[in-house]
Amino acid sequence: MLVGYARVSMAPAKSRKAQHVDNQVQRLVAAGVDERNIYIDDGQSGKLRSRPAWDRCLAVLRDGDVLVVTKLDRLGRSLVNLVDIINLLGERGVQLQALDGSVDTTTPTGKFFFHIASAMAEWEAAMTAERTREGLAAAKIRHGGTLPKRGPSITRDQIATATLLATEHPDMSATRIAEVIGVSRSTLYRHLDIARIRDEASGTGRGDG
């Protein structure tokens, strides 16, 4: 099955934004995607790993499906995030087609592109990690050797998405669920009992006694 995804960030004029979304939808339909199978995030930044329509799109994708987008940047703004998404799709047997740039993971050329992108993403992740370590060290110095307390590390939407993924995809690991919603594995476990959620979804809940 072909599944489409369209996204537009906040734009200065509502009419322009609407036209941009309509253009993406028209192109997806022209590529063979049923309009009923197109998921649209309106006013959502590509930097966010968890987005309402994207989360629903992920939940319905199955082995053998093909995810179609007009451009790769509709999925994410960073190379690391894009590679992570393509890896996630690959693990579930889902292929990816981007209409602009002729990216198609079902073809040898598309697979070659992905290998190159993976290598670049690995380098980008290493550079980001190094900058993060340097930033933390500088912050500790500014705060007398300790960092200030952080706010909540997970949102309600992320919890809802994680619950949906755990319920709909029993083969998806907790580590992968955490990566998809953009939190650490330990943070996920602090807020959700993944095993219990899956037991209840399958009708084998452990109960309270």
ZAMI-815885 format. One line per 2 residues: number of its first residue (from 1); their letters; for each residue x, y negated, z negated of N, C-alpha, C. Coordinates in nm, 2 decimals, padded with zeros to 4 digits, m for minus. Each point is the difference from the previous one (the first is absolute). Last residue first. Layout:
BEGIN
NUM = A = X/Y/Z/X/Y/Z/X/Y/Z; ...
end
This chain:
BEGIN
209 = GD = m00.37/00.82/m04.12/00.01/00.11/m00.10/m00.11/00.10/00.02; 00.08/m00.38/00.28/00.06/m00.05/m00.13/00.00/00.11/m00.11
207 = GR = 00.04/00.04/00.57/m00.09/m00.03/m00.10/00.07/m00.04/m00.13; 00.14/00.15/00.46/00.05/00.06/m00.12/m00.09/m00.02/m00.12
205 = GT = m00.14/00.03/00.54/00.05/m00.09/m00.10/00.03/00.07/m00.13; m00.12/00.12/00.48/00.06/00.09/m00.10/00.06/m00.09/m00.11
203 = GS = m00.21/m00.14/00.43/m00.10/00.07/m00.08/00.06/00.09/m00.11; 00.22/m00.31/00.32/m00.02/00.14/00.05/m00.10/00.07/m00.08
201 = AE = 00.12/m00.44/m00.12/m00.05/m00.01/00.14/m00.03/00.14/00.06; 00.19/m00.04/m00.43/m00.14/m00.05/m00.01/m00.05/00.00/00.15
199 = DR = 00.45/00.10/m00.05/m00.08/00.11/m00.06/m00.15/m00.04/00.00; 00.31/m00.32/00.14/m00.01/00.10/00.10/m00.08/00.12/m00.06
197 = IR = 00.10/m00.35/m00.29/m00.09/m00.06/00.11/m00.02/00.11/00.10; 00.30/00.10/m00.34/m00.14/00.00/m00.05/m00.09/m00.05/00.11
195 = AI = 00.46/m00.02/00.09/m00.04/00.14/m00.01/m00.15/00.01/m00.04; 00.21/m00.43/00.00/m00.02/00.05/00.13/m00.06/00.15/00.00
193 = DL = m00.01/m00.42/m00.34/00.03/00.14/m00.01/m00.03/00.07/00.13; 00.14/m00.54/m00.11/m00.09/00.10/00.05/00.05/00.14/m00.03
191 = HR = 00.22/m00.40/m00.15/m00.13/m00.05/00.02/m00.10/00.11/00.05; 00.48/00.06/m00.07/m00.05/m00.07/m00.12/m00.14/m00.04/00.00
189 = YL = 00.22/00.21/00.37/m00.03/00.09/m00.10/m00.05/m00.06/m00.13; 00.15/m00.27/00.36/m00.12/00.07/00.04/m00.05/00.09/m00.11
187 = TS = 00.41/m00.22/m00.05/m00.11/m00.09/m00.02/m00.13/00.07/00.03; 00.39/00.23/00.09/m00.02/m00.01/m00.15/m00.12/m00.09/m00.03
185 = RS = 00.16/00.04/00.45/m00.07/00.13/m00.05/m00.04/m00.01/m00.15; 00.04/m00.47/00.27/00.08/00.11/m00.03/m00.08/00.13/m00.05
183 = VG = m00.21/m00.35/00.35/00.05/00.00/m00.14/00.09/00.11/m00.02; m00.27/m00.12/00.42/00.10/m00.09/m00.04/00.04/m00.02/m00.14
181 = IV = m00.31/00.30/00.28/m00.06/m00.11/m00.06/00.10/m00.11/m00.05; 00.15/00.40/00.22/m00.10/m00.06/00.08/m00.06/m00.12/m00.06
179 = EA = 00.31/00.26/m00.25/00.07/m00.08/00.11/m00.11/m00.07/00.09; m00.15/00.29/m00.34/00.06/m00.12/m00.06/00.06/m00.08/00.11
177 = IR = m00.16/00.41/00.13/m00.11/m00.09/m00.03/00.05/m00.13/m00.06; 00.31/00.34/00.08/m00.04/m00.06/00.12/m00.12/m00.10/m00.02
175 = TA = 00.15/00.26/m00.37/00.11/m00.10/00.05/m00.04/m00.07/00.12; m00.27/00.34/m00.16/m00.02/m00.12/m00.08/00.11/m00.10/00.04
173 = SM = m00.15/00.36/00.37/00.06/m00.01/m00.13/m00.02/m00.13/m00.07; m00.32/00.27/00.35/00.09/m00.12/00.00/00.06/m00.01/m00.14
171 = DP = m00.34/00.33/00.14/00.14/00.04/00.03/00.10/m00.12/m00.01; m00.49/m00.04/m00.06/00.06/00.08/m00.11/00.15/00.04/00.02
169 = HE = m00.35/m00.38/00.18/00.12/00.07/00.06/00.08/00.07/m00.11; m00.41/m00.25/m00.08/m00.02/00.04/00.14/00.12/00.08/00.05
167 = TA = 00.01/m00.17/m00.45/m00.12/00.08/00.02/m00.02/00.06/00.14; 00.36/m00.29/m00.12/00.02/00.12/m00.08/m00.12/00.09/00.02
165 = LL = m00.02/m00.43/00.20/00.10/00.09/00.07/00.02/00.13/m00.08; m00.28/m00.32/m00.19/m00.06/00.04/00.12/00.10/00.10/00.07
163 = TA = 00.15/m00.22/m00.39/m00.11/00.10/m00.03/m00.06/00.06/00.12; 00.30/m00.35/00.06/00.07/00.12/m00.05/m00.09/00.11/m00.03
161 = TA = m00.18/m00.42/00.11/00.06/00.06/00.11/00.07/00.13/m00.03; m00.17/m00.27/m00.35/m00.11/00.06/00.08/00.05/00.07/00.12
159 = IQ = 00.31/m00.23/m00.26/m00.05/00.11/m00.08/m00.11/00.07/00.08; 00.16/m00.40/00.17/00.10/00.11/00.02/m00.04/00.12/m00.08
157 = DR = m00.27/m00.38/m00.04/m00.01/00.05/00.13/00.10/00.11/00.03; 00.01/m00.23/m00.41/m00.11/00.09/00.00/m00.02/00.06/00.14
155 = TI = 00.50/m00.13/m00.14/m00.13/m00.07/00.01/m00.11/00.10/00.00; 00.53/m00.01/m00.21/m00.09/00.07/00.09/m00.14/m00.07/00.00
153 = SP = 00.37/m00.13/m00.29/00.07/00.05/00.12/m00.08/00.07/00.10; m00.06/m00.42/m00.39/m00.04/00.13/00.04/00.06/00.04/00.13
151 = GR = 00.29/m00.36/m00.22/m00.14/00.02/m00.01/m00.04/00.14/00.04; 00.49/m00.12/m00.22/m00.08/m00.01/00.13/m00.14/00.02/m00.03
149 = KP = 00.43/m00.20/m00.32/m00.10/00.11/00.02/m00.08/m00.03/00.13; 00.51/m00.18/m00.05/m00.13/m00.02/m00.05/m00.10/00.11/00.03
147 = LT = 00.53/00.09/m00.05/m00.09/m00.05/00.10/m00.14/m00.03/m00.07; 00.53/m00.02/m00.21/m00.12/00.09/00.01/m00.10/m00.07/00.10
145 = GG = 00.43/m00.20/m00.11/00.03/00.15/00.00/m00.12/00.09/00.01; m00.01/m00.50/00.01/00.08/00.05/m00.12/00.02/00.14/m00.01
143 = HR = m00.21/m00.25/00.37/m00.09/00.03/m00.11/00.08/00.06/m00.12; 00.22/m00.11/00.42/m00.08/m00.11/m00.03/m00.09/00.01/m00.13
141 = IK = 00.26/00.37/00.16/00.09/m00.10/m00.05/m00.08/m00.13/m00.04; m00.23/00.35/00.20/00.03/00.04/m00.13/00.09/m00.11/m00.07
139 = AA = m00.11/m00.04/00.46/m00.11/m00.03/m00.09/00.03/00.03/m00.14; 00.31/00.12/00.33/00.00/m00.15/m00.02/m00.12/m00.04/m00.09
137 = AL = 00.04/00.45/00.12/00.11/m00.03/m00.08/00.00/m00.15/m00.03; m00.32/00.17/00.29/m00.03/00.04/m00.14/00.11/m00.04/m00.09
135 = GE = 00.06/m00.08/00.46/m00.10/m00.09/m00.05/m00.03/00.04/m00.15; 00.29/00.28/00.24/00.06/m00.13/m00.02/m00.10/m00.10/m00.07
133 = RT = m00.17/00.42/00.14/00.09/00.02/m00.11/00.07/m00.14/m00.04; m00.27/00.01/00.38/m00.08/00.01/m00.12/00.09/00.01/m00.12
131 = RE = 00.20/00.00/00.42/m00.04/m00.13/m00.03/m00.09/00.00/m00.13; 00.14/00.41/00.18/00.12/m00.07/m00.05/m00.04/m00.14/m00.05
129 = AT = m00.33/00.27/00.20/00.03/00.05/m00.13/00.12/m00.08/m00.06; m00.12/m00.09/00.45/m00.10/m00.05/m00.10/00.03/00.04/m00.14
127 = MA = 00.27/00.17/00.35/00.02/m00.14/m00.02/m00.09/m00.06/m00.10; m00.08/00.45/00.12/00.13/m00.01/m00.07/00.03/m00.15/m00.03
125 = AE = m00.36/00.09/00.28/m00.03/00.03/m00.14/00.12/m00.01/m00.09; 00.05/m00.06/00.47/m00.07/m00.11/m00.06/m00.03/00.02/m00.15
123 = WE = 00.20/00.35/00.25/00.09/m00.11/m00.02/m00.06/m00.11/m00.07; m00.28/00.35/00.13/00.09/00.04/m00.11/00.10/m00.11/m00.03
121 = AM = m00.27/m00.07/00.37/m00.08/m00.01/m00.13/00.08/00.04/m00.12; 00.17/00.07/00.44/00.01/m00.14/m00.04/m00.08/m00.03/m00.13
119 = AS = 00.00/00.44/00.17/00.13/m00.04/m00.04/00.01/m00.14/m00.04; m00.41/00.15/00.17/00.03/00.06/m00.13/00.14/m00.04/m00.05
117 = AI = m00.13/m00.12/00.44/m00.07/m00.08/m00.10/00.03/00.05/m00.14; 00.15/00.26/00.36/00.08/m00.13/m00.01/m00.06/m00.09/m00.11
115 = HF = m00.24/00.39/00.09/00.13/00.04/m00.06/00.09/m00.13/m00.02; m00.41/m00.04/00.24/m00.02/00.01/m00.15/00.13/00.04/m00.07
113 = FF = m00.01/m00.03/00.47/m00.01/m00.13/m00.06/m00.02/00.01/m00.15; 00.01/00.40/00.24/00.13/m00.06/00.00/m00.01/m00.14/m00.07
111 = KG = m00.40/00.22/00.08/00.07/00.06/m00.11/00.14/m00.06/m00.01; m00.26/m00.14/00.36/m00.06/m00.05/m00.12/00.08/00.06/m00.12
109 = TP = 00.10/00.16/00.42/00.05/m00.14/m00.01/m00.05/m00.06/m00.13; m00.15/00.44/00.11/00.14/00.00/m00.03/00.05/m00.14/m00.02
107 = TT = m00.53/00.06/m00.09/00.10/00.02/00.11/00.14/00.00/m00.04; m00.38/m00.07/m00.28/m00.03/00.13/00.06/00.09/00.02/00.12
105 = TD = m00.02/m00.40/m00.27/00.08/00.10/m00.06/m00.03/00.14/00.05; m00.01/m00.52/00.19/m00.09/00.12/00.00/00.08/00.12/m00.06
103 = VS = 00.02/m00.56/00.17/00.04/00.09/m00.11/m00.10/00.11/m00.01; 00.04/m00.41/00.30/m00.01/00.14/00.05/00.06/00.09/m00.11
101 = GD = m00.07/m00.50/00.02/00.13/00.07/m00.03/00.00/00.14/00.04; m00.46/m00.19/m00.11/00.10/m00.09/00.04/00.14/00.06/m00.04
99 = LA = m00.37/00.25/m00.12/m00.03/m00.03/00.14/00.11/m00.10/00.06; 00.04/00.39/m00.38/m00.01/m00.14/00.00/m00.01/m00.05/00.15
97 = QL = m00.07/00.49/m00.30/00.01/m00.07/00.13/m00.01/m00.15/m00.02; 00.09/00.50/m00.30/m00.02/m00.14/00.00/00.02/m00.06/00.14
95 = QV = m00.15/00.50/m00.29/00.09/m00.07/00.10/m00.03/m00.15/00.00; m00.06/00.43/m00.38/m00.07/m00.11/00.07/00.10/m00.08/00.09
93 = GR = 00.05/00.37/m00.34/m00.03/00.05/00.13/m00.07/m00.11/00.08; 00.18/m00.03/m00.45/m00.14/00.05/00.00/m00.04/00.04/00.14
91 = EG = 00.44/m00.17/m00.09/m00.02/00.11/m00.10/m00.14/00.05/00.00; 00.11/m00.38/00.27/00.06/00.13/00.05/m00.02/00.11/m00.09
89 = LL = m00.14/m00.43/m00.14/m00.09/00.05/00.11/00.05/00.14/00.05; 00.27/m00.23/m00.31/m00.12/00.05/m00.06/m00.10/00.06/00.10
87 = NI = 00.39/m00.21/00.16/00.03/00.12/m00.07/m00.12/00.06/m00.07; m00.05/m00.42/00.19/00.01/00.10/00.11/00.04/00.14/m00.06
85 = ID = m00.02/m00.37/m00.29/m00.13/00.04/00.05/00.01/00.11/00.10; 00.40/m00.18/m00.16/m00.07/00.08/m00.11/m00.14/00.04/00.05
83 = VL = 00.25/m00.28/00.27/00.05/00.13/00.01/m00.06/00.09/m00.11; m00.12/m00.45/00.01/m00.05/00.06/00.12/00.05/00.15/00.00
81 = NV = 00.15/m00.28/m00.35/m00.14/00.04/m00.01/m00.05/00.07/00.12; 00.43/m00.17/00.02/00.00/00.11/m00.10/m00.14/00.05/m00.02
79 = LS = 00.07/m00.38/00.27/00.04/00.12/00.07/m00.01/00.12/m00.09; m00.32/m00.43/m00.07/00.14/00.04/m00.02/00.03/00.13/00.07
77 = RG = m00.44/m00.20/00.00/00.09/m00.10/00.04/00.15/00.03/m00.01; m00.47/00.31/00.11/00.08/m00.05/m00.11/00.10/m00.10/00.06
75 = LR = m00.38/00.18/00.25/00.01/00.10/m00.11/00.08/m00.06/m00.12; m00.06/m00.24/00.41/m00.13/00.01/m00.06/00.00/00.10/m00.12
73 = DL = 00.38/m00.07/00.28/m00.01/m00.09/m00.11/m00.14/m00.01/m00.06; 00.11/00.26/00.40/00.04/00.06/m00.13/m00.01/m00.09/m00.12
71 = KT = m00.34/m00.04/00.41/00.14/m00.03/m00.02/00.04/00.07/m00.13; m00.43/00.10/00.17/00.05/m00.08/00.12/00.15/m00.03/m00.02
69 = VV = m00.22/00.46/m00.19/00.01/m00.15/m00.03/00.04/m00.07/00.12; m00.18/00.53/m00.17/00.03/m00.09/00.11/00.00/m00.14/m00.05
67 = LV = 00.05/00.55/m00.16/m00.03/m00.13/m00.05/00.04/m00.10/00.11; m00.15/00.54/00.01/00.10/m00.10/00.05/m00.05/m00.14/m00.05
65 = DG = m00.07/00.56/m00.17/m00.05/m00.13/00.04/00.11/m00.08/00.05; 00.06/00.44/m00.18/m00.04/00.00/00.14/m00.05/m00.14/00.05
63 = DR = m00.03/00.12/m00.52/00.10/00.06/00.09/m00.06/00.01/00.15; m00.21/m00.39/m00.29/00.02/00.14/m00.02/00.10/00.06/00.10
61 = LV = m00.24/m00.49/m00.24/00.10/00.06/00.09/00.02/00.15/m00.03; m00.26/m00.32/m00.27/m00.07/00.08/00.10/00.09/00.07/00.09
59 = AL = 00.16/m00.29/m00.35/m00.08/00.10/m00.06/m00.07/00.10/00.10; 00.25/m00.40/00.12/00.09/00.11/m00.04/m00.08/00.12/m00.05
57 = CR = m00.24/m00.39/00.10/00.05/00.06/00.13/00.09/00.12/m00.04; m00.16/m00.27/m00.34/m00.11/00.08/00.05/00.05/00.08/00.12
55 = DW = 00.29/m00.32/m00.18/m00.01/00.12/m00.09/m00.11/00.09/00.04; 00.06/m00.39/00.25/00.11/00.09/00.02/m00.01/00.12/m00.09
53 = AP = m00.31/m00.35/m00.06/m00.03/00.08/00.12/00.11/00.10/00.03; 00.07/m00.29/m00.39/m00.13/00.07/00.00/m00.02/00.09/00.12
51 = RS = 00.50/m00.08/m00.17/m00.10/m00.09/00.06/m00.13/00.07/00.01; 00.54/00.05/m00.20/m00.14/00.04/m00.02/m00.09/m00.11/00.05
49 = RL = 00.45/m00.07/00.05/m00.01/00.15/00.03/m00.14/00.05/m00.01; 00.19/m00.51/00.12/m00.08/00.08/m00.10/00.00/00.14/00.04
47 = KG = 00.18/m00.35/00.28/00.09/00.04/m00.11/m00.06/00.09/m00.11; m00.23/m00.20/00.38/00.06/00.12/00.03/00.11/00.04/m00.10
45 = SQ = m00.46/m00.30/m00.10/00.14/m00.01/00.04/00.06/00.14/00.03; m00.52/m00.17/00.06/00.08/00.08/m00.09/00.15/00.00/00.05
43 = GD = m00.45/m00.17/00.19/00.06/m00.09/m00.10/00.09/00.07/m00.10; m00.30/00.32/00.24/m00.01/m00.14/00.04/00.06/m00.09/m00.11
41 = DI = 00.00/00.53/00.19/00.04/m00.08/m00.11/00.00/m00.14/00.04; m00.23/00.48/00.22/00.05/m00.14/00.01/00.02/m00.06/m00.14
39 = YI = m00.07/00.50/00.31/00.00/m00.06/m00.14/00.06/m00.14/00.01; m00.26/00.38/00.35/00.10/m00.11/m00.01/m00.01/m00.06/m00.14
37 = NR = m00.28/00.35/00.22/00.12/00.05/m00.07/00.11/m00.10/m00.01; m00.42/m00.08/00.22/m00.04/00.05/m00.13/00.12/00.05/m00.08
35 = ED = 00.04/m00.13/00.46/m00.01/m00.11/m00.09/m00.04/00.03/m00.14; 00.28/00.33/00.33/m00.14/m00.03/m00.03/m00.01/m00.11/m00.10
33 = VG = 00.41/00.07/00.34/m00.04/00.02/m00.14/m00.15/m00.04/m00.01; 00.30/m00.02/00.40/m00.08/00.12/m00.02/m00.04/00.02/m00.14
31 = AA = 00.22/m00.38/00.22/00.09/00.11/00.00/m00.06/00.13/m00.04; m00.25/m00.41/00.01/00.05/00.03/00.14/00.10/00.11/00.01
29 = VL = m00.15/m00.15/m00.43/m00.11/00.07/00.07/00.04/00.04/00.15; 00.30/m00.26/m00.25/00.00/00.13/m00.06/m00.11/00.09/00.07
27 = RQ = 00.04/m00.46/00.11/00.11/00.08/00.06/00.00/00.14/m00.05; m00.32/m00.30/m00.17/m00.03/00.02/00.14/00.11/00.09/00.06
25 = VQ = 00.06/m00.15/m00.45/m00.11/00.11/00.01/m00.02/00.03/00.15; 00.29/m00.35/m00.09/00.06/00.12/m00.04/m00.10/00.12/00.02
23 = ND = m00.15/m00.44/00.07/00.09/00.04/00.11/00.06/00.14/m00.03; m00.27/m00.20/m00.33/m00.08/00.05/00.11/00.09/00.05/00.12
21 = VH = 00.20/m00.22/m00.37/m00.05/00.13/m00.04/m00.07/00.06/00.12; 00.14/m00.44/00.06/00.11/00.09/00.00/m00.04/00.14/m00.04
19 = QA = m00.32/m00.34/m00.01/00.03/00.04/00.14/00.12/00.10/00.00; m00.13/m00.18/m00.41/m00.10/00.09/00.05/00.03/00.05/00.14
17 = KR = 00.27/m00.34/m00.19/00.03/00.13/m00.07/m00.10/00.11/00.06; m00.05/m00.45/00.14/00.12/00.06/00.06/00.02/00.14/m00.06
15 = SK = m00.34/m00.25/m00.18/m00.04/00.04/00.13/00.12/00.07/00.07; 00.06/m00.20/m00.43/m00.08/00.12/00.00/m00.03/00.06/00.14
13 = AP = 00.43/m00.31/m00.13/m00.13/m00.01/00.05/m00.07/00.13/00.00; 00.44/m00.03/m00.17/m00.05/m00.13/m00.03/m00.14/m00.02/00.04
11 = AM = 00.17/00.49/m00.15/00.03/m00.09/00.11/m00.06/m00.14/m00.03; 00.15/00.51/m00.25/m00.07/m00.12/m00.01/00.04/m00.10/00.11
9 = SV = 00.07/00.50/00.13/00.03/m00.08/m00.12/m00.08/m00.12/00.00; m00.11/00.49/00.24/00.03/m00.14/00.03/00.03/m00.07/m00.14
7 = RA = m00.06/00.53/00.26/00.02/m00.08/m00.12/00.03/m00.15/00.05; m00.18/00.55/00.15/00.02/m00.14/00.04/00.02/m00.08/m00.13
5 = YG = m00.03/00.55/00.20/00.02/m00.09/m00.11/00.04/m00.14/00.05; m00.23/00.53/00.17/00.06/m00.13/00.02/00.01/m00.08/m00.13
3 = VL = m00.03/00.54/00.20/m00.04/m00.09/m00.11/00.07/m00.13/00.02; m00.12/00.50/00.28/00.07/m00.13/00.00/m00.06/m00.09/m00.11
1 = M = 00.02/00.56/00.03/m00.08/m00.12/00.00/00.09/m00.12/00.00
end
